[in-house]
Amino acid sequence: MTTPERSWSTELGPQVPSRGSRPVRALARWALRLWRWRSDGSLPDVGKAVVIVAPHTSNWDFVAGALAMLALGLRVTFLGKHTVFRGPLGGLMRWLGGIPVDRRVRGGVVAQVVDRFRSSDSLILALSPEGTRRRVERWHVGFWYIARGAGVPIAPVALDWGTRTLRFFPPFETTDDQAEDIAALQGLFAGIRGRRPALSATEPASPE
């Protein structure tokens, strides 16, 4: 019997885009409980949002995140280089939720994704603000420009390996002060432990 502290009780609201069958969700939740992961909180009940997931310090983050997506039955999208979407692989990438972006296009990736948000009835875009598993001193802020340009909330989600908790924070609405917004968002992740803490942008750098 699953103990309460290892439970997975998070559900999606009716407005959040979903996919997958009940057996798939049940299997993913069983795998997460077996791996001793639990959930805390929930995604905002909106059809459009930019989800930022941090800290990102290990390939295992993808495994935990993918299981969580399946457990929720969440239809999530991600960004990919446009060339990857050519040929037979392109259909698979789109089915998985990929959005092709061409960095050569004038206006860049942000403008392309904002246009995609505006033309979509529902879209949940997941990004890592650190952008890499390597140690970085600051977050990339493309996610802020996307959310601001599209007029959608940011949904912060923490992968806390210290307690093995997928922690959903309340939705965050951007303001005209980017620096203050980023500082407030990073503050939510204070004390959240990545699988490799020394590589987290929310943790102080290790002394040389």
Backbone as JSON, one array per atom type, in Angstrom:
{
  "sequence": "MTTPERSWSTELGPQVPSRGSRPVRALARWALRLWRWRSDGSLPDVGKAVVIVAPHTSNWDFVAGALAMLALGLRVTFLGKHTVFRGPLGGLMRWLGGIPVDRRVRGGVVAQVVDRFRSSDSLILALSPEGTRRRVERWHVGFWYIARGAGVPIAPVALDWGTRTLRFFPPFETTDDQAEDIAALQGLFAGIRGRRPALSATEPASPE",
  "N": [[0.84, -1.2, 0.0], [0.54, 2.24, -0.85], [2.21, 4.8, 0.84], [1.09, 7.93, 2.3], [3.02, 10.01, 2.06], [4.39, 9.34, -0.19], [2.67, 9.61, -2.25], [0.87, 10.13, -5.34], [-1.04, 12.5, -6.32], [-1.79, 14.52, -7.98], [-3.87, 16.14, -10.33], [-5.09, 17.12, -13.59], [-6.65, 20.19, -14.52], [-9.8, 20.95, -16.17], [-9.33, 22.67, -18.34], [-6.73, 22.35, -19.15], [-4.65, 21.1, -21.7], [-4.81, 17.67, -22.59], [-3.7, 14.21, -22.89], [-3.38, 10.7, -23.73], [-4.11, 7.49, -22.17], [-6.1, 6.1, -19.47], [-4.93, 3.67, -18.39], [-2.21, 4.08, -19.12], [-1.58, 6.37, -17.65], [-1.94, 5.34, -15.07], [0.06, 3.38, -15.0], [2.38, 4.96, -15.24], [2.2, 6.45, -12.88], [2.45, 4.45, -11.01], [5.11, 3.69, -11.55], [6.44, 6.03, -10.77], [5.82, 6.1, -8.03], [7.11, 3.77, -7.26], [9.68, 4.56, -7.69], [9.85, 6.29, -5.72], [8.89, 8.91, -5.93], [6.86, 11.79, -5.46], [4.02, 14.04, -5.79], [3.34, 17.56, -5.44], [1.07, 20.02, -5.19], [-0.35, 21.61, -8.14], [-0.74, 22.03, -11.73], [-1.67, 25.2, -13.17], [-5.12, 25.75, -14.0], [-5.38, 26.28, -16.95], [-5.49, 26.88, -20.49], [-3.29, 27.69, -21.89], [0.16, 28.13, -21.31], [3.49, 28.81, -20.17], [5.64, 26.48, -19.08], [8.16, 26.25, -16.76], [10.86, 24.28, -15.86], [12.97, 23.35, -13.27], [15.63, 22.53, -10.94], [17.9, 21.76, -13.67], [20.03, 19.3, -13.99], [20.87, 16.8, -14.72], [20.64, 13.87, -16.86], [18.7, 12.23, -15.88], [16.68, 13.87, -15.1], [15.07, 14.21, -17.31], [13.89, 11.71, -17.53], [12.39, 11.53, -15.14], [10.72, 13.74, -15.58], [9.38, 13.0, -17.95], [7.96, 10.74, -17.1], [6.32, 11.98, -15.25], [4.8, 13.61, -16.94], [3.4, 11.66, -18.37], [2.06, 10.49, -16.24], [0.36, 12.53, -15.48], [-1.09, 12.8, -17.77], [-0.64, 14.85, -19.51], [-0.66, 17.02, -22.27], [2.03, 18.2, -23.63], [4.28, 20.59, -25.07], [7.38, 21.11, -26.84], [10.44, 22.7, -27.9], [12.17, 22.4, -31.01], [14.87, 22.07, -33.35], [14.26, 23.11, -36.67], [15.11, 21.46, -38.77], [15.06, 18.89, -37.81], [12.52, 18.06, -38.05], [11.99, 17.12, -40.55], [11.06, 14.73, -43.06], [10.28, 11.24, -42.22], [10.8, 11.29, -39.45], [9.87, 13.72, -38.68], [7.06, 13.58, -38.4], [6.84, 11.97, -36.13], [8.11, 13.61, -34.23], [6.36, 15.77, -34.12], [4.09, 14.48, -33.18], [4.92, 13.82, -30.65], [4.88, 16.28, -29.55], [6.51, 18.31, -30.4], [7.65, 21.54, -31.49], [8.65, 22.99, -34.41], [11.36, 25.19, -34.87], [12.98, 27.84, -36.55], [16.01, 29.19, -36.5], [17.08, 30.95, -38.27], [15.16, 32.63, -39.14], [13.91, 35.93, -39.41], [13.53, 37.84, -36.52], [13.6, 35.75, -34.82], [13.48, 32.92, -32.49], [11.74, 33.45, -30.35], [9.7, 35.13, -31.43], [8.56, 33.36, -33.28], [7.51, 31.38, -31.6], [5.74, 32.85, -30.03], [3.9, 33.58, -31.99], [2.93, 31.05, -32.51], [1.62, 30.46, -30.11], [-0.41, 32.39, -30.24], [-1.89, 31.49, -32.39], [-2.91, 29.12, -31.58], [-5.4, 27.12, -29.96], [-4.96, 25.9, -27.54], [-2.03, 25.45, -25.62], [0.69, 24.17, -24.02], [3.8, 24.89, -23.15], [6.9, 23.52, -22.4], [9.93, 24.29, -20.82], [13.43, 24.42, -19.98], [14.83, 26.73, -17.91], [17.53, 26.89, -17.43], [18.68, 25.71, -19.6], [20.66, 23.82, -20.16], [22.51, 20.94, -18.98], [24.89, 21.55, -17.86], [26.81, 23.55, -15.54], [25.54, 26.77, -15.07], [25.61, 30.31, -14.63], [23.45, 31.96, -14.65], [19.96, 32.12, -15.52], [18.59, 31.46, -18.79], [16.57, 33.78, -20.49], [14.63, 33.56, -22.41], [12.19, 32.26, -22.08], [10.73, 34.05, -20.54], [10.34, 36.2, -22.29], [8.77, 34.92, -24.19], [6.44, 34.21, -22.71], [5.64, 36.77, -21.91], [5.24, 38.05, -24.39], [3.24, 36.47, -25.51], [1.26, 36.75, -23.7], [0.67, 34.93, -21.64], [0.55, 32.91, -18.62], [3.36, 32.01, -16.51], [4.27, 28.82, -15.43], [5.85, 27.62, -12.81], [7.82, 24.77, -12.11], [9.31, 22.5, -9.95], [11.92, 20.12, -9.87], [12.62, 18.37, -7.35], [15.14, 16.71, -6.11], [16.05, 16.24, -3.62], [13.93, 15.63, -1.92], [12.57, 14.06, -3.59], [10.34, 15.11, -4.99], [7.94, 16.35, -7.19], [7.3, 19.53, -7.59], [4.76, 21.81, -7.82], [4.41, 25.19, -8.38], [2.43, 28.18, -7.7], [0.79, 29.85, -10.49], [2.58, 32.33, -12.38], [2.43, 35.68, -13.23], [3.81, 37.75, -15.68], [5.51, 40.94, -15.43], [6.3, 44.4, -16.2], [8.86, 44.57, -15.38], [11.49, 42.87, -15.98], [13.86, 41.92, -14.69], [13.15, 41.89, -11.98], [11.07, 40.04, -12.07], [12.43, 37.67, -12.88], [14.14, 37.34, -10.71], [12.25, 36.89, -8.68], [11.11, 34.5, -9.56], [13.33, 32.77, -9.54], [13.74, 32.79, -6.84], [11.75, 31.12, -5.9], [12.82, 28.63, -6.24], [14.8, 28.37, -4.43], [16.62, 26.39, -2.22], [15.72, 24.09, -3.4], [16.78, 20.96, -4.43], [18.85, 19.81, -6.94], [19.64, 16.86, -8.9], [22.34, 16.78, -9.22], [23.64, 18.89, -7.35], [25.7, 20.85, -7.48], [25.66, 21.77, -10.04], [23.5, 23.35, -10.41], [21.83, 26.36, -11.31], [20.59, 27.77, -9.38], [21.92, 27.39, -7.1], [24.79, 28.25, -5.07], [27.99, 28.66, -6.62], [30.55, 26.17, -6.51], [33.56, 26.46, -4.59], [36.72, 27.1, -6.17]],
  "CA": [[0.0, 0.0, 0.0], [1.34, 3.45, -0.96], [2.1, 5.7, 1.98], [0.7, 9.27, 1.87], [4.13, 10.86, 1.68], [4.89, 8.94, -1.5], [1.5, 9.53, -3.11], [0.81, 10.96, -6.53], [-2.46, 12.85, -6.33], [-2.03, 15.67, -8.85], [-4.75, 15.96, -11.49], [-5.18, 18.28, -14.46], [-7.93, 20.87, -14.61], [-10.47, 20.69, -17.45], [-8.85, 23.52, -19.43], [-5.36, 21.97, -19.51], [-4.64, 20.08, -22.77], [-4.43, 16.35, -22.08], [-3.56, 13.12, -23.84], [-3.06, 9.43, -23.08], [-5.19, 6.69, -21.62], [-6.05, 5.86, -18.02], [-3.92, 2.66, -18.04], [-0.87, 4.66, -19.23], [-1.4, 7.24, -16.48], [-1.8, 4.49, -13.88], [1.38, 2.73, -15.05], [3.39, 5.97, -14.96], [2.12, 6.79, -11.46], [3.03, 3.31, -10.29], [6.56, 3.78, -11.7], [6.91, 7.13, -9.94], [5.76, 5.68, -6.62], [8.17, 2.79, -7.07], [10.92, 5.35, -7.69], [9.72, 7.11, -4.52], [8.55, 10.29, -6.24], [5.5, 12.22, -5.15], [3.68, 15.35, -6.34], [2.88, 18.55, -4.48], [0.47, 21.12, -5.92], [-0.91, 21.26, -9.45], [-0.61, 23.03, -12.77], [-2.85, 26.08, -13.23], [-6.15, 25.26, -14.91], [-5.43, 27.18, -18.1], [-5.21, 26.2, -21.75], [-2.0, 28.12, -22.42], [1.12, 28.52, -20.28], [4.9, 28.42, -20.32], [6.08, 25.74, -17.89], [9.62, 26.21, -16.59], [11.24, 23.18, -14.97], [14.33, 23.51, -12.76], [16.89, 22.66, -11.67], [18.19, 20.73, -14.68], [21.44, 18.98, -13.76], [21.14, 15.4, -15.02], [19.76, 13.22, -17.83], [17.59, 11.6, -15.16], [15.59, 14.84, -15.03], [14.16, 13.94, -18.43], [13.13, 10.49, -17.21], [11.39, 11.89, -14.14], [9.77, 14.64, -16.2], [8.56, 12.25, -18.91], [7.02, 9.93, -16.32], [5.33, 12.89, -14.67], [3.91, 14.01, -18.03], [2.51, 10.53, -18.63], [1.2, 10.3, -15.06], [-0.64, 13.58, -15.51], [-1.84, 12.79, -19.01], [-0.48, 16.21, -19.99], [-0.18, 17.26, -23.62], [3.03, 19.26, -23.49], [5.05, 20.83, -26.27], [8.77, 21.5, -26.64], [11.02, 23.32, -29.08], [13.19, 21.61, -31.69], [15.41, 22.65, -34.58], [13.33, 22.81, -37.76], [15.61, 20.4, -39.65], [14.74, 17.58, -37.22], [11.13, 17.76, -38.35], [11.87, 16.71, -41.93], [10.95, 13.3, -43.32], [9.47, 10.42, -41.31], [11.02, 11.67, -38.06], [9.09, 14.91, -38.4], [5.74, 13.2, -37.9], [7.0, 11.5, -34.75], [8.42, 14.76, -33.38], [5.13, 16.55, -33.91], [3.2, 13.67, -32.35], [5.43, 13.92, -29.29], [4.62, 17.63, -29.06], [7.56, 19.22, -30.82], [7.38, 22.71, -32.32], [9.85, 23.32, -35.17], [11.74, 26.6, -34.9], [14.08, 28.12, -37.48], [16.76, 30.31, -35.92], [17.46, 31.87, -39.33], [14.04, 33.52, -39.44], [14.03, 37.24, -38.79], [12.71, 37.95, -35.32], [14.08, 34.71, -33.94], [12.66, 31.86, -31.93], [10.68, 34.0, -29.49], [8.6, 35.59, -32.27], [7.91, 32.19, -33.85], [6.73, 30.69, -30.57], [4.63, 33.73, -29.67], [2.91, 33.41, -33.06], [2.31, 29.73, -32.33], [0.68, 30.61, -29.01], [-1.55, 33.19, -30.68], [-2.69, 30.76, -33.37], [-3.35, 27.84, -30.99], [-6.46, 27.16, -28.96], [-4.35, 25.5, -26.28], [-0.61, 25.16, -25.8], [1.52, 24.15, -22.81], [5.19, 24.79, -23.59], [7.81, 23.23, -21.3], [11.31, 24.72, -21.07], [14.35, 24.51, -18.85], [15.46, 28.06, -17.97], [18.98, 26.76, -17.43], [19.02, 25.43, -20.98], [21.7, 22.81, -20.28], [22.82, 20.24, -17.73], [26.13, 22.09, -17.32], [26.68, 24.67, -14.61], [25.39, 28.12, -15.62], [25.5, 31.29, -13.55], [22.15, 32.64, -14.71], [18.97, 31.52, -16.41], [18.23, 32.07, -20.06], [15.3, 34.47, -20.24], [13.73, 33.44, -23.55], [10.86, 31.85, -21.61], [10.05, 35.25, -20.06], [9.91, 36.95, -23.47], [7.67, 34.18, -24.8], [5.24, 34.38, -21.87], [5.24, 38.17, -21.96], [4.74, 38.35, -25.72], [2.01, 35.72, -25.78], [0.26, 37.08, -22.69], [0.28, 33.72, -20.92], [1.27, 32.79, -17.35], [4.47, 31.07, -16.33], [3.98, 27.82, -14.42], [7.13, 27.07, -12.33], [7.77, 23.4, -11.6], [10.61, 22.1, -9.43], [12.29, 18.71, -9.71], [13.37, 18.37, -6.1], [15.7, 15.38, -5.87], [16.29, 16.08, -2.19], [12.75, 14.97, -1.33], [11.92, 13.34, -4.7], [9.03, 15.73, -5.13], [7.65, 17.24, -8.3], [6.62, 20.59, -6.87], [4.1, 22.79, -8.68], [4.2, 26.48, -7.74], [1.32, 28.93, -8.29], [1.13, 30.51, -11.75], [3.26, 33.62, -12.24], [2.14, 36.62, -14.32], [4.94, 38.64, -15.9], [5.31, 42.39, -15.31], [7.21, 45.16, -17.07], [10.21, 44.52, -14.79], [12.02, 41.52, -16.22], [14.84, 41.54, -13.66], [12.42, 41.57, -10.75], [10.35, 38.79, -12.33], [13.37, 36.54, -12.87], [14.59, 37.16, -9.32], [11.16, 36.29, -7.92], [10.97, 33.11, -9.99], [14.46, 32.02, -9.01], [13.56, 32.66, -5.4], [10.89, 29.96, -5.62], [13.62, 27.4, -6.31], [15.81, 28.37, -3.36], [16.5, 25.21, -1.38], [15.38, 22.91, -4.21], [18.03, 20.25, -4.71], [18.97, 19.06, -8.17], [20.31, 15.57, -8.71], [23.75, 17.15, -9.06], [23.43, 20.25, -6.85], [26.75, 21.81, -7.85], [25.42, 22.25, -11.4], [22.28, 24.13, -10.44], [21.99, 27.82, -11.36], [19.97, 28.34, -8.18], [22.81, 27.1, -5.97], [26.06, 28.95, -5.22], [29.06, 27.9, -7.28], [31.52, 25.57, -5.61], [34.86, 27.16, -4.64], [37.76, 26.44, -6.98]],
  "C": [[0.88, 1.25, 0.0], [1.12, 4.36, 0.23], [1.76, 7.1, 1.48], [1.85, 10.12, 1.39], [4.74, 10.47, 0.35], [3.76, 8.91, -2.51], [1.65, 10.44, -4.33], [-0.66, 11.3, -6.75], [-2.79, 13.98, -7.29], [-2.89, 15.3, -10.05], [-4.74, 17.24, -12.31], [-6.58, 18.88, -14.4], [-8.53, 20.67, -16.0], [-9.97, 21.52, -18.62], [-7.47, 23.12, -19.93], [-5.39, 20.91, -20.61], [-4.1, 18.75, -22.27], [-4.31, 15.34, -23.21], [-3.3, 11.84, -23.05], [-4.27, 8.77, -22.46], [-5.04, 6.52, -20.11], [-5.03, 4.79, -17.65], [-2.5, 3.22, -18.12], [-0.59, 5.56, -18.04], [-1.18, 6.41, -15.22], [-0.42, 3.84, -13.84], [2.47, 3.73, -14.71], [3.38, 6.36, -13.48], [2.7, 5.67, -10.6], [4.56, 3.37, -10.35], [7.13, 4.9, -10.84], [6.88, 6.77, -8.46], [6.85, 4.66, -6.32], [9.52, 3.47, -6.96], [10.94, 6.35, -6.54], [9.54, 8.6, -4.82], [7.1, 10.57, -5.86], [5.26, 13.59, -5.79], [3.17, 16.26, -5.23], [2.36, 19.75, -5.27], [-0.08, 20.66, -7.26], [-0.63, 22.37, -10.45], [-1.83, 23.95, -12.74], [-3.84, 25.56, -14.27], [-6.35, 26.27, -16.03], [-5.07, 26.39, -19.35], [-3.86, 26.54, -22.33], [-1.1, 28.57, -21.27], [2.52, 28.13, -20.73], [5.32, 27.76, -19.02], [7.6, 25.76, -17.84], [9.94, 25.16, -15.53], [12.7, 23.34, -14.57], [14.43, 22.8, -11.4], [17.1, 21.5, -12.65], [19.68, 20.42, -14.62], [21.83, 17.58, -14.21], [20.19, 14.89, -16.11], [18.56, 12.57, -17.15], [16.42, 12.56, -14.96], [14.57, 14.57, -16.13], [13.29, 12.73, -18.13], [12.02, 10.81, -16.21], [10.3, 12.79, -14.74], [8.84, 13.94, -17.17], [7.55, 11.38, -18.18], [5.93, 10.8, -15.71], [4.32, 13.33, -15.73], [2.9, 12.91, -18.33], [1.55, 10.31, -17.47], [0.08, 11.33, -15.03], [-1.58, 13.44, -16.71], [-1.76, 14.15, -19.69], [0.0, 16.22, -21.44], [0.75, 18.47, -23.57], [3.78, 19.4, -24.81], [6.46, 21.26, -25.91], [9.3, 22.06, -27.96], [12.09, 22.41, -29.68], [13.65, 22.3, -32.96], [14.58, 22.19, -35.77], [13.78, 21.65, -38.64], [15.28, 19.01, -39.12], [13.34, 17.13, -37.6], [10.91, 17.36, -39.81], [11.75, 15.19, -42.04], [10.11, 12.57, -42.29], [9.6, 10.82, -39.84], [10.17, 12.88, -37.68], [7.72, 14.61, -37.83], [5.8, 12.75, -36.46], [7.26, 12.67, -33.82], [7.18, 15.6, -33.1], [4.15, 15.8, -33.01], [3.62, 13.75, -30.89], [5.2, 15.3, -28.69], [5.65, 18.65, -29.47], [7.06, 20.37, -31.67], [8.67, 23.04, -33.08], [10.13, 24.81, -35.15], [12.98, 26.76, -35.78], [14.8, 29.37, -36.99], [17.21, 31.3, -36.99], [16.37, 32.88, -39.63], [14.2, 34.84, -38.69], [13.05, 37.34, -37.61], [13.01, 36.85, -34.32], [13.03, 33.77, -33.39], [11.49, 32.42, -31.12], [9.47, 34.41, -30.33], [7.84, 34.41, -32.87], [7.0, 31.51, -32.82], [5.55, 31.53, -30.12], [3.52, 33.62, -30.72], [2.18, 32.08, -32.91], [1.29, 29.78, -31.19], [-0.58, 31.32, -29.48], [-2.46, 32.43, -31.63], [-3.25, 29.44, -32.82], [-4.46, 28.06, -29.98], [-5.94, 26.79, -27.58], [-2.9, 25.11, -26.55], [0.1, 25.27, -24.45], [2.95, 23.88, -23.26], [6.09, 24.58, -22.39], [9.24, 23.56, -21.7], [12.13, 24.6, -19.8], [15.03, 25.86, -18.91], [16.97, 28.0, -17.92], [19.51, 26.39, -18.81], [20.04, 24.33, -21.2], [21.88, 22.13, -18.95], [24.1, 20.78, -17.09], [25.84, 23.25, -16.37], [26.56, 25.99, -15.36], [25.17, 29.08, -14.45], [24.15, 32.0, -13.53], [21.23, 31.91, -15.68], [18.95, 32.22, -17.76], [16.82, 32.65, -19.89], [14.34, 34.42, -21.43], [12.31, 33.08, -23.12], [10.05, 33.06, -21.15], [9.51, 36.05, -21.24], [8.73, 36.25, -24.16], [6.37, 34.4, -24.02], [4.73, 35.81, -21.95], [4.61, 38.51, -23.3], [3.42, 37.69, -26.03], [0.91, 36.05, -24.78], [-0.24, 35.87, -21.93], [1.07, 33.63, -19.62], [2.46, 31.84, -17.45], [4.1, 30.12, -15.2], [5.3, 27.2, -13.96], [6.93, 25.68, -11.73], [9.18, 22.99, -11.17], [10.75, 20.58, -9.41], [13.2, 18.64, -8.49], [13.86, 16.95, -5.8], [16.0, 15.16, -4.39], [15.16, 15.35, -1.5], [12.01, 14.11, -2.35], [10.47, 13.81, -4.85], [8.98, 16.57, -6.4], [6.75, 18.33, -7.74], [6.07, 21.64, -7.84], [3.86, 24.08, -7.9], [3.0, 27.18, -8.38], [1.74, 29.61, -9.59], [1.68, 31.91, -11.51], [2.95, 34.47, -13.46], [3.32, 37.59, -14.46], [4.52, 40.1, -15.73], [6.24, 43.09, -16.29], [8.65, 45.08, -16.57], [10.75, 43.1, -14.91], [12.96, 41.06, -15.1], [14.16, 41.13, -12.36], [11.66, 40.25, -10.9], [11.27, 37.58, -12.22], [13.85, 36.28, -11.45], [13.51, 36.49, -8.48], [10.99, 34.82, -8.28], [12.11, 32.26, -9.45], [14.33, 31.81, -7.5], [12.69, 31.48, -5.02], [11.71, 28.67, -5.52], [14.74, 27.36, -5.27], [15.58, 27.15, -2.46], [16.08, 23.95, -2.12], [16.68, 22.24, -4.64], [17.94, 19.5, -6.02], [19.67, 17.74, -7.92], [21.82, 15.77, -8.55], [23.77, 18.63, -8.63], [24.46, 21.27, -7.31], [26.52, 22.4, -9.23], [24.19, 23.13, -11.51], [22.56, 25.62, -10.45], [21.38, 28.49, -10.15], [20.79, 28.06, -6.92], [24.12, 27.88, -6.16], [27.12, 28.06, -5.84], [30.01, 27.34, -6.25], [32.84, 26.31, -5.7], [35.85, 26.37, -5.46], [38.8, 25.79, -6.07]]
}
